[in-house]
């Protein structure tokens, strides 16, 4: 896929990750893949996404918090509707 296609995919798909769902294995794979695409689109390195877990304690109705673990880095991501993700690298 092209970079422009990745950005469109992220803008369309990532807001739906904030919907509270019981994540089964295939949905978990989708979440980590989409979050990794969003992180890469915003300039963060995530070549091999390992896991993505929703932080239920920090999440709110209009902002979903996720922890994305990649091969070399881990990030906390806050997803707000119609906005770029707020991403912080975990130490």
C-alpha positions in Angstrom: 0.0 0.0 0.0 1.1 3.5 -0.6 1.7 6.1 2.2 -1.5 8.0 1.2 -3.5 4.8 1.3 -2.2 4.0 4.8 -3.2 7.5 6.0 -6.7 7.1 4.7 -7.0 3.7 6.2 -5.9 5.1 9.6 -8.3 8.0 9.5 -11.2 5.7 8.6 -10.4 2.6 10.8 -8.6 3.9 13.9 -11.6 5.8 15.4 -13.6 2.5 15.5 -11.0 1.0 17.9 -12.4 3.2 20.6 -15.7 1.4 20.6 -15.8 -0.9 23.7 -15.8 -4.5 22.4 -14.9 -7.8 23.8 -11.8 -8.4 21.7 -11.3 -12.0 20.4 -8.1 -13.2 18.8 -8.9 -11.9 15.3 -10.0 -8.5 16.6 -6.9 -8.3 18.7 -4.8 -8.9 15.6 -6.7 -6.2 13.8 -6.2 -3.7 16.6 -2.5 -4.1 16.9 -2.1 -3.9 13.1 -4.2 -0.7 12.8 -2.5 0.9 15.8 0.9 0.1 14.3 -0.1 1.6 10.9 -1.2 4.8 12.8 2.0 5.0 14.7 4.1 4.6 11.6 2.0 7.2 9.8 2.8 9.7 12.5 6.6 8.9 12.3 7.0 6.3 15.1 8.9 3.0 14.5 6.7 -0.1 14.8 7.9 -2.6 12.3 6.7 -5.7 14.2 3.6 -5.1 16.3 3.5 -7.7 19.2 0.4 -6.7 21.1 -2.2 -4.0 21.6 -4.1 -3.8 24.9 -6.8 -1.3 25.7 -6.3 0.6 29.0 -9.8 0.4 30.4 -8.9 2.5 33.5 -7.7 5.5 31.4 -10.2 5.2 28.6 -13.2 7.6 28.5 -16.3 7.6 26.2 -14.6 10.1 23.8 -10.9 9.0 24.2 -9.6 5.4 24.1 -6.1 4.6 25.5 -4.1 1.7 24.2 -0.7 0.3 24.9 1.0 -0.9 21.7 4.1 -3.1 22.0 6.3 -3.4 19.0 9.6 -5.2 18.3 11.9 -2.5 19.7 9.5 0.0 21.3 6.3 0.3 23.3 3.9 3.2 23.1 0.8 4.5 24.9 -1.7 5.9 22.4 -4.7 8.1 23.0 -7.3 8.0 20.2 -9.7 10.9 20.0 -12.4 11.0 17.2 -11.4 13.0 14.1 -7.9 13.8 15.5 -4.4 12.4 15.1 -3.4 9.9 17.8 -1.5 11.2 20.8 1.5 8.9 21.1 4.1 8.6 23.8 7.0 6.2 23.8 7.2 4.1 27.0 10.5 3.7 28.7 
